[in-house]
Amino acid sequence: MKILVYGSLNIDLIFTVDHIARPGETIASAALEKSAGGKGANQAAALSKAGMETYMAGKIGEDGRFLLELLESYGVNTERVAIYPGATGQALIQLDKSGQNSIILYAGGNGEIQQDEIDGVLESFGPGDSVLLQNEIPHTGTIMKKAKERGMKIFFNPSPYDTGIGKLPLDLVDVFFVNEIEAAALADEANLADEAAPALLPPETPLPLILDRLAEKYPSSEIILTAGKDGAYYGSGLTREKGEIIDLPVVDTTGAGDTFTGYFIAAREKQFSVPEALTLACKAASLAVSRKGAMQSMPFKDEVF
């Protein structure tokens, strides 16, 4: 299987701080690091490190050429990444002493993807291949429709979540990857157009119940819900599974979910069962958060499988 990641590529500016800045507060940064990022690029790196035949599509400026070099060093095919006369996407990241982060995004090239480019990107993919999408580029709905027309499987990580998600053809999605916030929002979004649906989920709703709601609303899809230190949940129809993390010191959570996504897809493609795939993906994410950085912190397949 060839897997195409059609998504964002960012230059990450990482500020090491004592705590995440509060509104109106000015704080000092102990360090500044420039690195590669973007959910699309991160997930492509994870997939390739996990042993998948991975292709990246997106758009960058001249300032982002080092992103292509890094992805290529992990084995990602970057021929479908266009270079335009503008800035590459940027992410300003505050990383606090506990390893938690806060991120501000600037779209740059990620926002310059055009609808008339999509057919050209997809032309060499077909039945048996897959596309992995996030919510950091435009025309995601068009990509979904055209990919499905070509017989491709659709993986979707609705991150960052916004109100536009509910307008996408979500019935075409084969596998959703969501964190706790995205899962709750998607479960609520699914009910907005249904007058007979239950009231919106209260904030304290347990994750298994949110998973049940999503599995009911998207009966043809698999739902993978990541929950940080609480591991990950799986729902499809009436099937429910749970995976646990490895208890390792947390250094940097940036890219943890992307690592999980790449390794879960790879594990399933390697014919591991759902419980085994959850365990392996949780292991990969646990290893990633014990190291600094996003792509560079992701383990290689020999460390996980």
Backbone as a ProteinNet text record, in pm:
[ID]
protein_1_A
[PRIMARY]
MKILVYGSLNIDLIFTVDHIARPGETIASAALEKSAGGKGANQAAALSKAGMETYMAGKIGEDGRFLLELLESYGVNTERVAIYPGATGQALIQLDKSGQNSIILYAGGNGEIQQDEIDGVLESFGPGDSVLLQNEIPHTGTIMKKAKERGMKIFFNPSPYDTGIGKLPLDLVDVFFVNEIEAAALADEANLADEAAPALLPPETPLPLILDRLAEKYPSSEIILTAGKDGAYYGSGLTREKGEIIDLPVVDTTGAGDTFTGYFIAAREKQFSVPEALTLACKAASLAVSRKGAMQSMPFKDEVF
[TERTIARY]
83	0	86.1	54.5	115.3	24.4	83	2	48.3	-47.2	-22.1	-65.9	24.1	-10.9	-25.8	-148.7	-175.8	-202.7	-103.3	-121.7	-15.3	1.3	82.4	228.7	311	454.1	486.2	545.7	571.9	716.8	757.5	881.1	840.4	889	856.1	959.4	912.5	997.2	958.4	1047.1	1015.4	1083.3	1001	1050.5	1039.2	1150.4	1150.3	1121.1	1008.3	963.2	933.5	928.4	894.8	749.3	661.5	519.5	460.4	347.6	281.1	234.7	265	231.2	80.7	42.6	-98.1	-132.7	-261.8	-300.9	-240.6	-176	-116.5	19.8	69.2	196.2	311.2	424.5	548.6	645.9	697.5	791.1	916.5	1024.2	1151	1157.2	1226	1248.9	1393.1	1411.8	1546.3	1620.7	1545.4	1609	1513	1568	1489.6	1547.4	1460.1	1503.4	1416.5	1478.8	1407	1410	1292.7	1289	1175.5	1165.9	1063.7	936.5	821.1	694.6	580.3	459.8	337.2	280.3	149.7	91.8	108.7	96.2	113.9	254.6	353.2	492.2	527.2	479	506.6	450.1	327.4	265.6	332.8	378.9	454.6	584.6	652.5	776.7	750.5	643.5	610.9	580.6	501.2	467.7	592	679.2	799.4	894.2	908.7	992.7	937.3	804.3	740.1	746	805.9	827.1	727.2	644	544.7	601.2	548.7	582.6	502.2	569.4	500.4	531.7	426.8	437.9	379.8	447.9	403.5	359.2	242.9	195.7	160.7	193.9	165.5	234.2	256.4	317.4	402.3	523.3	615.4	677.3	744.1	824.3	969.6	1052.1	1194.4	1257.2	1201.4	1257.7	1235.2	1154.9	1122.8	1190.7	1287.9	1353.1	1415.9	1460.6	1521.5	1420.8	1290.5	1187.1	1186.8	1202.1	1205	1327	1440.2	1562.4	1548.1	1484.8	1468.1	1371.8	1257.9	1162.4	1225	1300.1	1366.2	1466.9	1530.4	1626.3	1557.5	1425.6	1347.2	1283.3	1304.6	1250.2	1120	1072.8	947.7	970.4	881.7	885.1	820.3	894.8	845.3	820.8	813.3	799.2	669.3	569.6	440	426.9	536.9	536.4	576.7	487.4	513.4	583.9	668	735.4	679.6	629.5	567.8	643.4	623.5	697.6	638.9	642.8	590.9	655.1	598.2	655.3	599.2	681.2	636.9	552.2	462.2	384.4	473.6	426.1	505.2	424.4	494.4	431.6	516.8	455.3	522.6	480.5	576.9	547.3	609.8	527.6	579.2	587.8	703.7	725.6	763	676.8	703.7	783.9	818.2	907.4	846.9	714.9	650.4	638.1	680	672.8	547.1	456.2	334.4	363.3	276.4	302.3	177.2	199.1	93.8	141.1	54.4	98.7	13.9	80.4	15.1	59.8	-36.2	-5.2	-22.8	66.6	50	50.5	-51.6	-71	40.6	82.8	184.1	142.9	235.2	208.3	95.9	73	-35.2	-170.6	-186.7	-313.1	-323.4	-217.1	-213.9	-239.2	-277.5	-309.1	-438.1	-434.7	-547	-622.2	-752.2	-833.4	-785.1	-737.9	-697.6	-565.1	-502.5	-378.7	-405	-524.3	-551.3	-546.5	-607	-607.2	-465.3	-377.5	-239.8	-167.4	-198.6	-135.3	-183.6	-312.9	-372.7	-357.7	-311.6	-320.6	-246.8	-145.1	-70.1	-112.8	-228.6	-280	-415.2	-446.7	-572.7	-613.2	-695.7	-743	-625.7	-641.8	-536.2	-445.2	-451.2	-372.1	-457.2	-391.5	-461.3	-415.3	-500.6	-462.9	-489.3	-395.4	-407.1	-418.3	-526.9	-556.2	-567.7	-540.7	-561.2	-647.3	-644.8	-726.5	-640.7	-524	-433.8	-414.2	-491.1	-487.6	-631.6	-653.8	-788.9	-825	-951.4	-1003.2	-994.7	-999.4	-993.9	-1112.7	-1230.4	-1348.3	-1332.1	-1274.6	-1250.8	-1152.4	-1048.6	-949.9	-1017	-1101.5	-1172.4	-1255	-1332.8	-1420.3	-1340.9	-1236.2	-1156.5	-1077.1	-1030.1	-958.8	-1052.2	-1172.6	-1269.2	-1309.7	-1322.9	-1353.7	-1245.4	-1123.7	-1012.2	-998.1	-1087.2	-1083.4	-986.3	-944.9	-848	-917.2	-845.4	-891.8	-858.9	-948.7	-930	-912.1	-795.9	-768.5	-780.8	-846.9	-867.6	-842.7	-756.5	-728.3	-779.6	-900.3	-960.2	-895	-769.7	-692.9	-617.1	-621.7	-698.6	-847.7	-930.2	-1073.8	-1134.8	-1222.6	-1299.4	-1437.3	-1522.1	-1660.4	-1672.4	-1568.2	-1572	-1569.9	-1529	-1522.3	-1659.1	-1764.4	-1898.3	-1949.2	-1884.4	-1925.3	-1854.7	-1759.2	-1685.3	-1766.8	-1739.7	-1810.4	-1755.4	-1784.7	-1725.8	-1770.2	-1880.2	-1924.4	-1827.5	-1733.8	-1633.9	-1511.9	-1501.2	-1382.8	-1388.3	-1279.6	-1270.2	-1221.7	-1125.8	-1069.1	-1047.5	-1106.3	-1084.7	-977.1	-887.5	-793.3	-824.6	-867.4	-906.5	-847.2	-816.3	-780.8	-907.3	-893.7	-1010.8	-1095.1	-1028.7	-1100.3	-1169.5	-1097.1	-1153.6	-1268.4	-1254.6	-1360.2	-1489.5	-1480.3	-1600.1	-1663.1	-1579.8	-1631.1	-1696	-1633.7	-1688.9	-1819.1	-1827.6	-1951.4	-2063.3	-2034.5	-2133.9	-2169.2	-2068	-2090.2	-2183	-2169.6	-2249.3	-2396.5	-2429.3	-2568.2	-2635	-2557	-2611.7	-2722.5	-2713.7	-2812.6	-2929.1	-2925.7	-3027	-3110.9	-3233.2	-3316.7	-3353.6	-3352.1	-3390	-3271.4	-3151.7	-3032	-3032.2	-2960.9	-2949.9	-2881.1	-2893.1	-2828.9	-2678.3	-2612.2	-2467.6	-2402.6	-2288.1	-2220.5	-2167.8	-2191.3	-2132.4	-1981.9	-1905.7	-1759.4	-1706.7	-1779.8	-1730.4	-1766.4	-1819.8	-1859	-1739.4	-1748.6	-1636.9	-1602.6	-1474.8	-1430.8	-1499.6	-1521.1	-1591	-1729.3	-1798.3	-1929.9	-1919.6	-1816.2	-1792.6	-1761.1	-1680	-1646.9	-1772.6	-1861.4	-1988	-2068.2	-2073.6	-2149.3	-2091.3	-1960.5	-1896	-1916	-1903	-1921.7	-2063.7	-2159.3	-2298.9	-2322.8	-2262.7	-2283.2	-2211.1	-2097.4	-2019.6	-2004	-2112.8	-2112.8	-2022	-1984.6	-1897.7	-1750.3	-1721.6	-1585.3	-1527.2	-1395.2	-1324	-1284.8	-1297.1	-1263.1	-1146.8	-1038.7	-926.6	-916.2	-931.8	-934.8	-812.9	-721	-601.9	-628.8	-575.6	-607.2	-483.5	-371.7	-252	-204.7	-183.5	-132.6	-230.9	-356.3	-455.7	-460.6	-367.4	-358	-448	-510.7	-593.2	-708.1	-819.2	-939.6	-969.4	-1034.8	-1076.4	-1223.5	-1297	-1437.2	-1474.5	-1547.7	-1600	-1720.8	-1840.7	-1960.8	-1973.7	-1982.2	-1991.1	-1855.9	-1751	-1617.6	-1551.9	-1493.6	-1421.1	-1288.4	-1181.2	-1049.3	-979.7	-877.4	-803.3	-655.2	-572.5	-427.4	-367.5	-257.4	-194.1	-56.6	-17.7	113.5	220.9	345.5	459.7	494.8	516	543.6	689.5	711.7	844.7	841.3	954.6	956.2	912.1	827.3	778	873.3	931.5	1023.2	956.6	881.8	820.8	705.8	583.5	466.8	440.7	520.3	499.7	511.7	410.4	414.5	377.1	335.1	301.4	183.3	77.7	-38.5	-6.1	82	122.5	200.5	284.8	359	263.1	165.9	66.4	-6.1	-50.4	-124.7	-43.6	80.3	164.6	186.2	211.3	241.7	117.4	1.4	-120.2	-151.2	-143.9	-169.3	-70.4	56.6	158.8	137.2	101.7	80.6	-35.5	-143	-258.1	-222.6	-143.7	-102.2	-10.8	63.1	150.2	73.6	-59.2	-149.6	-153.2	-110.9	-130.4	-278.2	-326.7	-465.4	-484.3	-609.2	-635.9	-573	-590.9	-526.4	-374.4	-315.2	-169.8	-128.9	-205.8	-174.2	-183.2	-284.9	-296.8	-175.1	-134.6	-19.3	107.7	129.4	249.9	249.7	134.4	125.5	145.7	89.8	111.2	258.2	324	467.1	546.6	515.7	586.6	567.1	443.2	415.6	485.8	490.5	558	707	767.4	908.9	929.9	837.6	851.5	847.1	754.9	742.9	858.2	935.1	1049.7	1173	1157.7	1266.5	1222.3	1317.3	1286.5	1262.9	1166.1	1141.8	1021.4	992.9	877.8	926.3	962.7	1006.3	1125.5	1223.6	1346.5	1325.7	1219	1193.3	1121.4	1067.2	989.5	1080	1041.2	1126.6	1122.8	1226.4	1226.4	1161.4	1124.3	1045.5	1113.3	1247.1	1317.1	1303.6	1269.3	1248.5	1108.4	1016.5	875.7	825.6	851.7	797.4	885.9
-120.6	0	125.2	218.2	350.5	440.8	522.9	616.4	758.5	841.6	981.5	1065.8	1147	1244	1378.3	1426.3	1554.4	1654.1	1737.8	1822	1928.2	1970.7	2087.4	2054	2150.2	2148.3	2282.4	2279.7	2402.4	2413.5	2536.5	2564.7	2591.9	2512	2527.7	2615.5	2716	2798	2764	2695.8	2641.1	2723.6	2785.3	2865.1	2783	2761.5	2688.2	2784.5	2762.6	2855.6	2782.5	2859.9	2800.5	2754.3	2837.5	2804.9	2871.4	2822.9	2882.5	3023.8	3119.6	3259.3	3278.1	3354	3386.8	3516.9	3545.4	3669.4	3792.6	3877	3999.1	3980.7	3858.1	3830.1	3826.2	3883.5	3873.7	3788.3	3683.9	3595.1	3576.7	3533.7	3509.3	3364.2	3342.8	3208.1	3168.3	3048	3000.2	2953.9	2919.9	2872	2889.9	2894	2901.1	2801.8	2719.2	2618	2624.4	2614.8	2609.2	2466.5	2411.8	2273	2251.5	2130.1	2093.7	2051.1	2086.1	2046.4	2054.5	2070.5	2061.2	1921.9	1912.7	1781.6	1687.9	1741.5	1656.6	1600.2	1688.4	1644.9	1550.8	1582.1	1495	1354.8	1346.7	1215.9	1140	1212.7	1147.1	1088.7	1165.1	1115.5	991.7	994.7	878.9	755.9	773.2	660.7	600.4	686	636.6	569.7	630	567.5	432	417	290.3	188.5	226.8	131.3	137	243.4	254.2	327.1	292.5	364.1	494.1	603.3	728.2	839.4	911.4	1023.8	1147.9	1259.9	1385	1480.7	1544.9	1649.6	1772.2	1889.5	2014.2	2128.5	2239.7	2356.2	2431.9	2470.6	2544.7	2660.5	2750.2	2854.5	2809.7	2894.7	2861.6	2841.6	2909.5	2899.2	2762	2678.2	2548	2429.9	2454.6	2343.2	2242.4	2289.3	2196.6	2093.9	2127.7	2032.1	1912.6	1939.9	1831.6	1743.4	1805	1728.1	1635.9	1686.8	1604.5	1489	1517.6	1411.8	1306.4	1350.1	1256	1169.3	1225.1	1145.6	1032.5	1046.5	941.3	847.4	875.6	789.6	835.9	957.5	1009.3	1063.1	1027.6	1083.1	1221.9	1325.7	1463.7	1527.3	1447.4	1502.5	1580.2	1553.6	1621.1	1742.9	1786.1	1910.5	2024	2120.2	2233	2345.2	2418.9	2536.3	2660.5	2755.4	2875.6	2998.9	3116.3	3236.6	3305	3240.2	3295.7	3225.1	3243.6	3186.7	3048.1	2964.7	2835.5	2857.1	2765.8	2772.7	2779.1	2846.2	2864.2	2818.7	2766.8	2733	2790.4	2874.4	2928.7	2842.6	2775.5	2676.7	2719.3	2726.1	2742.6	2603.9	2566.5	2436.4	2458.7	2415.3	2445	2333.6	2355	2263.3	2126.2	2114.3	1984	1907.7	1972	1906.2	1937.9	2018.3	2055.2	2171.5	2187	2292	2371.8	2490.1	2576.7	2623.9	2618.6	2639.7	2746	2838	2935.2	2905.1	2893.6	2856.7	2974.2	2983.6	3072.9	2984.7	2994.2	2898	2900.9	3018.8	3025.1	2942.7	2862.9	2779.7	2681	2639.9	2544.8	2599.1	2730.5	2791.6	2824.7	2796.2	2833	2715.5	2600.9	2485.6	2514.1	2486.9	2518	2391.3	2405	2289.1	2225.3	2308.3	2252.1	2176.8	2173.9	2097.6	1954.8	1930	1803.9	1683.5	1692.5	1578.4	1534.6	1631.3	1598.7	1526.2	1564.6	1498	1354.8	1333.2	1201.6	1104.6	1152	1072.5	938.7	925.8	799.1	708.8	740	658.3	599.4	484.6	419.3	316.8	218.9	116.5	48.4	30.9	-27.6	74.8	198.9	306.4	386.5	471.5	548.9	694.1	781.3	919.8	954.6	1025	1071.1	1222.4	1273.6	1416.4	1472.1	1602.7	1675	1796.9	1898.4	2017.6	2143.8	2134.1	2248.1	2297.4	2242.4	2291.4	2308	2390.4	2404.4	2289.6	2282.9	2187.9	2042.7	2021.1	1884	1802.3	1863.6	1791.9	1746.4	1832	1795.1	1679.7	1684.4	1575.9	1444.6	1450.7	1330.2	1270.6	1355.3	1307.1	1247.9	1317	1269.3	1143.7	1135.5	1015.5	895.1	916	806.2	760.5	855.5	820.6	731.8	745.6	665.4	534.4	509.8	385.6	385.3	503.4	513.3	508.9	459.5	460.2	596.6	648.4	782.3	776	824.2	845.8	996	1033	1175.7	1208.7	1308	1362.1	1506.8	1533	1666.9	1763.6	1796.8	1881.6	1986	2112.8	2166.6	2170.3	2148.7	2139.4	2278.9	2294.1	2417.6	2383.6	2484.9	2460.2	2412.3	2429.1	2381.6	2230.7	2162.6	2016.6	1956.6	2011.8	1957.1	1969.6	2054	2070.7	1973.6	1896.7	1801.3	1674.2	1599.2	1472.5	1360.9	1372.1	1281.9	1137.4	1115	978.4	902.9	974.1	909.6	861.6	905.3	872.8	727.3	655.7	516.1	507.2	591.9	588.3	730.8	762	890.1	874.3	972.4	982.2	1112.3	1103.4	1221.2	1215.2	1333.2	1337.8	1367.3	1389.9	1407.9	1529.2	1640.6	1762.5	1745.3	1689.6	1669.8	1569.9	1465.8	1363.9	1424.1	1503.2	1564.7	1661.8	1741.1	1837.4	1766.1	1660.4	1585.3	1516.8	1466.1	1403.6	1505.9	1625.9	1733.5	1778.6	1795.9	1841.1	1746.9	1620.2	1520.2	1532.6	1598.2	1608.2	1740.6	1836.2	1969.3	1973.1	1886.7	1887.6	1792.3	1726.9	1625.5	1673.3	1719.5	1774.2	1669	1542.5	1435.6	1385.5	1439.2	1391.6	1438	1364.8	1406.7	1542.6	1602.9	1732	1719.2	1833.3	1833	1772	1709.7	1638.8	1736.6	1712.1	1796.7	1772.7	1871.4	1861.5	1739	1691.6	1579.6	1443	1437.2	1309.5	1214.8	1092.7	996.8	963.7	940.8	913.7	792.5	681.8	568.8	605.3	697	738.5	825.3	910.1	989.4	896.6	794.9	696.9	626.2	589.9	526.9	617.5	747.3	842.8	850.1	855.5	864.9	737.6	623.2	496.7	483.6	537.4	532.7	627.3	744.9	844.6	809.6	738.9	701.5	549.6	478	332.3	262.7	331.8	271.3	303.9	376	421.7	355.3	353.9	316.6	445.8	447.7	565.7	530.8	607.2	592.5	720.9	710.3	824.7	818.6	913.6	916.4	1000.9	955.6	1019.2	1045.7	1079.1	1114.2	1001.7	1034.4	934.6	820.6	838.4	731.8	638.8	654.3	560.8	597.5	497.4	520.3	421.4	466.5	385.3	359.6	246.9	211.7	175.2	225.8	189.4	169	62.7	36.2	-54	-5.1	-83.8	-106.8	-232.6	-266.3	-305.1	-302.9	-340.8	-225.9	-256.2	-157.6	-219.1	-141.9	-186.1	-69.9	-102.1	0.3	-32.1	69.2	54.2	141.3	96	169	219.8	333.4	390.5	317.2	343.7	302.5	420.6	395.7	504.3	547.9	654.3	710.9	858.8	917.9	1060.5	1143.1	1244.5	1330.7	1448.2	1458.2	1566.6	1668.5	1619.7	1708.7	1633.7	1686.3	1617.2	1653.8	1744.8	1785.4	1665.2	1642.4	1534	1397.1	1389.5	1258.6	1194.3	1273.9	1221.6	1182.8	1259.7	1228.1	1097.4	1076.8	951.5	834.6	849.9	744.4	711.6	815.6	795.6	715.8	757	687.7	542.7	515.2	377.6	289.8	348.3	266.5	222	315.1	280.5	174.6	194.5	99	-38.8	-42.1	-170.2	-246.4	-176.8	-243	-291.9	-213.5	-255.2	-377.8	-390.9	-507.2	-626.1	-614	-722.6	-748.7	-652.5	-664	-642.5	-708.6	-690.1	-549.7	-509.3	-377	-361.5	-456.7	-440.6	-430.8	-511.5	-505	-371	-321	-192.7	-78.9	-81.8	19.1	16.5	-103	-117.8	-65.1	-100.1	-56.9	94.2	149.3	293.7	371.1	319.9	383.2	377	265.2	251.4	355	368.9	465.6	607.5	643.3	776.9	800.3	697.2	709.1	735.6	665	688.3	829.8	878	1011.8	1121.1	1110.6	1217	1215.6	1107.7	1100.5	1168	1222.8	1288.2	1426.9	1513.4	1649	1655.7	1739.7	1762.8	1687	1704.9	1639	1523.3	1550.1	1441.9	1365.7	1439.9	1375.8	1289.1	1314.5	1235.2	1103.7	1092.4	973.4	851.7	739.6	620.3	559.4	482.6	404.6	268.8	199.4	77.5	-29.1	-35.3	-138.1	-115.6	5.8	35.2	-1.5	-25.2	-43	-182.8	-231.9	-362.2	-478.1
0	0	0	-90.8	-86.8	-3.7	79.7	157.6	130.2	91.6	62.6	180.9	232.1	335.3	265.7	257.2	191.5	303.6	332.8	450.5	467.3	589.9	622.8	643.9	607.2	638.4	702.8	820.2	895.2	938.3	957.4	1030.2	1174	1266.9	1408.6	1478.5	1548.2	1634.7	1778.4	1848	1980	2088.9	2174.2	2285.8	2413.9	2481.9	2608.1	2723	2791.6	2895.1	3026.2	3133.4	3263.5	3265.1	3206.8	3199.6	3075.9	3031.1	2916.1	2952.4	2867.2	2895.9	2911.5	3013.9	3037	2964.8	2942.5	2874.5	2941.9	2863.3	2914.5	2978.2	2986	3053	2953.4	2990.8	2914.3	2993.1	2928.3	2996.9	2912.7	2978.8	2909.7	2863.6	2752.3	2701.8	2729.2	2783.2	2814.2	2689.6	2583.7	2460.9	2344.8	2222.8	2100	2001.2	1946.5	1850.6	1725.9	1610.7	1483.2	1433	1403.3	1358.1	1259	1208.7	1111.4	1181.6	1121.5	1181.4	1083.1	1137.2	1059.3	1077.2	1104.4	1131.2	1012	891.8	775.1	767	776.1	768	882.7	1003.8	1118.2	1095.5	1045.9	1025.5	912.5	810.7	704.2	758	843.5	902.7	986.8	1066.7	1151.2	1066.8	962	875.2	811.1	760.3	694.1	793	912.1	1014.5	1056.9	1044.3	1080.4	967	854.7	747.1	632.8	626.1	520.6	397.9	279.5	156.4	157.1	187.6	221	121.8	83.3	-9.5	58.7	43.8	103	-6.1	12.6	-78	3.6	-49.2	19.4	-53.1	17.2	-46.8	54.3	11	96.8	18.8	90.9	28.7	20.9	-38.8	-49.6	88	189.2	323.3	386.1	320.8	378.8	312.4	225.8	155.4	251.2	367	462.3	512.6	507	546.4	452.5	323.4	225.1	246.1	273.1	295.3	415.5	521.1	640.7	614	550.5	520	430	332	241.5	315	419.2	497	572.8	596.3	660.3	558.2	429.1	325.8	264.7	298	243.8	103	9.5	-124.9	-121.5	-158.9	-149.1	-285.6	-392.3	-527.1	-545.4	-461.3	-474.2	-383.7	-324.5	-247.4	-340.8	-360	-449.9	-374	-445.6	-388.9	-458.6	-377.9	-433	-382.5	-444	-405.1	-282.6	-171.8	-47.1	70.3	188.2	310.7	338.8	395.6	446.1	571.5	600.4	723.3	845.7	948	1070.3	1191.2	1291.3	1418.6	1531.3	1613.7	1732.3	1850.9	1910.2	2014.8	2146.7	2250.5	2386.7	2450.2	2497.5	2560.7	2706.4	2799.4	2940.1	3007.6	3134.6	3205.2	3230.6	3218	3235.3	3104.7	2993.6	2863.8	2786	2844.7	2773.9	2678.3	2575.6	2478.5	2445.3	2390.6	2338.6	2201.7	2099	1961.3	1890.8	1820.5	1733.6	1590.8	1497.8	1360.1	1264.4	1165.6	1050.7	927	844	735.5	631.4	587.4	482.3	361	309.2	192	213.1	336	362.9	318.4	325.7	287.6	140.2	64.3	-77.4	-171.1	-117.5	-201.5	-278.7	-410.4	-498.8	-540.2	-562.6	-601.2	-730.4	-826	-955.1	-949.9	-833.2	-816.8	-769.4	-719.4	-648.7	-740.8	-858.9	-950.9	-985.9	-1007.5	-1041.6	-929.8	-807.1	-692.3	-678.8	-702.9	-680.2	-797.8	-912.8	-1035.1	-1030.4	-948.4	-944.6	-829.3	-767.2	-656.9	-695.9	-637.9	-672.3	-569.1	-607.5	-514.2	-441.6	-311.4	-229.8	-166.3	-214.7	-156.2	-57.6	20.6	122.7	120.7	174.8	195.9	341.1	402.3	540.4	538.7	597.7	596.1	737	750.3	874.7	843	926.7	903.6	900.5	835.5	828.1	684.7	589.8	452.5	402.9	297.7	242.6	149.1	110.5	10.6	55.7	186	237.5	188.5	181.8	133.8	-9.8	-93.9	-233.2	-242.7	-162.4	-161.9	-122.1	-18.5	24.3	-90.3	-156.3	-263.3	-378.4	-420.4	-533.6	-498	-374	-331.1	-327.4	-276	-269	-409.4	-501.7	-641.4	-701.4	-653.1	-703.6	-626.5	-532.6	-456.4	-341.2	-296.9	-188.5	-52.7	47.6	185.3	245.7	330.7	385.9	537	581.1	723.1	748.4	857.6	884.3	1030.3	1052.1	1184.4	1186.4	1239.5	1233.2	1332	1303.7	1393.9	1312.7	1354.4	1467	1434.2	1535.5	1513.6	1498	1398.8	1385.9	1330.3	1317.6	1277.7	1133.6	1053.7	916.3	904.3	1009.9	1006.5	973.6	1032.2	1012.5	870.2	787.6	648.8	554.4	606.4	523.6	502.4	396.4	371.2	461.4	589.4	688.3	671.9	599.4	573.9	484.7	419.9	334.3	412.8	537.8	618.6	665.2	642.3	687.5	831.3	868.4	1002.9	1052.9	1168.9	1235.4	1342.9	1352.7	1464	1537.7	1663.7	1739.6	1880.4	1935	2076.4	2156.1	2286.3	2372.5	2330.9	2300.7	2263	2128.6	2032.1	1898.5	1900.6	1982.6	1990.9	2042.7	2149.9	2206.9	2107.6	2040.1	1943	1825.1	1777.7	1664.5	1703.2	1825	1871.2	1878.1	1925	1927.9	1787.1	1702.2	1564.5	1491.5	1519	1450.5	1483.7	1595.3	1638.8	1601.5	1554.2	1533.8	1428.7	1328.3	1220.3	1246.3	1362.1	1393.2	1511.1	1484.7	1591.4	1695.6	1655.2	1747	1829.8	1802.9	1872.4	2017.7	2104.4	2243.8	2255.9	2370.8	2394.3	2381.2	2361.4	2348.7	2472.7	2449.5	2557.7	2662.6	2790	2894.4	2901.6	2951.3	2953.6	3028.2	3128.3	3210.2	3152.9	3032.1	2973.2	2963.4	3015.2	3007.6	2862.9	2837.8	2701.5	2638.8	2713.6	2650.5	2598.5	2666.5	2618.9	2493.5	2488.9	2368.2	2251.3	2278.6	2175.4	2126	2218	2179.5	2087.2	2120.9	2040.3	1898.5	1889.5	1758.3	1677	1742.5	1671.6	1619.9	1694.2	1651.9	1534.8	1539.9	1435	1305	1317	1199.4	1196.1	1168.4	1178.1	1076.9	970.7	869.9	893.4	999.8	1026.1	1150.4	1157	1278.7	1350.1	1480.2	1560.7	1652.5	1643.2	1735.5	1815	1946.3	2035.9	2126.9	2109.6	2194.3	2318	2431.5	2559.5	2644.3	2581.2	2655.7	2745.1	2873	2967.9	2991.8	2950.7	2965.5	2845.5	2752.9	2641.9	2525.4	2465.7	2347.4	2343	2284.4	2271.8	2124.2	2098.5	1962.5	1964.1	1864.6	1851.9	1707	1679.3	1546.3	1562.8	1526.7	1553.4	1703.1	1742.7	1884.9	1945	1864.9	1912	1986.7	2102.5	2181	2227.3	2215.4	2260.1	2329.7	2408.5	2483.8	2480	2459.3	2462.4	2570.9	2629.9	2740.2	2700.6	2756.6	2730.5	2810.2	2773.7	2854.4	2944.5	3071.4	3165.9	3154.3	3077.7	3058.4	3095.3	3132.7	3165.2	3044.6	3069.2	2961.7	2943.9	2825.2	2792.2	2700.5	2599.6	2500.4	2434	2446.8	2390.5	2244.4	2187.1	2048.5	1955.1	1873.6	1776.1	1829.1	1956.1	2013.3	1939.6	1916	1845.3	1702.4	1638.1	1501.2	1496.7	1597.2	1606.9	1622.1	1711.5	1733.5	1602.7	1532.2	1407.9	1306.5	1284.7	1187.5	1222.5	1349.7	1390.6	1396.9	1428.5	1427.1	1284.5	1189.9	1050.4	1002.6	1035	991.7	1053.5	1180.9	1248.6	1186.4	1156.1	1093	953.5	880.3	746.8	753.6	863.8	884.1	943.6	944.3	985.5	1135.5	1215.8	1359.9	1390.5	1495.3	1536.7	1592.9	1610.2	1667.6	1806.1	1900.2	2031.3	2020.6	1932	1913.7	1853.8	1758	1695.4	1796.1	1882.5	1987.1	2078.9	2119.3	2208.7	2143	2016.8	1946.7	1923.9	1887.8	1865.1	1994.8	2104.5	2235.9	2274.6	2244.2	2272.6	2194.9	2065.8	1982.2	2034.8	2070.4	2121.9	2255.1	2339.5	2469.3	2450	2354.7	2325.4	2272.8	2189.5	2131.1	2237.3	2333.2	2433.3	2533.8	2534.7	2626.1	2566.9	2445.4	2374.8	2330.6	2302.4	2260.6	2110.2	2070.2	1928.8	1877.2	1748.6	1685.6	1599.7	1473.8	1385	1439.2	1489.7	1534.7	1658.2	1731.5	1852.4	1822.1	1701.6	1667.5	1653	1713.6	1704.6	1565.6	1531.9	1409.4	1436.5	1329.3	1341.7	1428	1422.3	1501	1651.2	1693.2	1834.3	1880.6	1787.2	1822.1	1790.5	1670.1	1629.5	1676.9
[MASK]
+++++++++++++++++++++++++++++++++++++++++++++++++++++++++++++++++++++++++++++++++++++++++++++++++++++++++++++++++++++++++++++++++++++++++++++++++++++++++++++++++++++++++++++++++++++++++++++++++++++++++++++++++++++++++++++++++++++++++++++++++++++++++++++++++++++++++++++++++++++++++++++++++++++++++++++++++

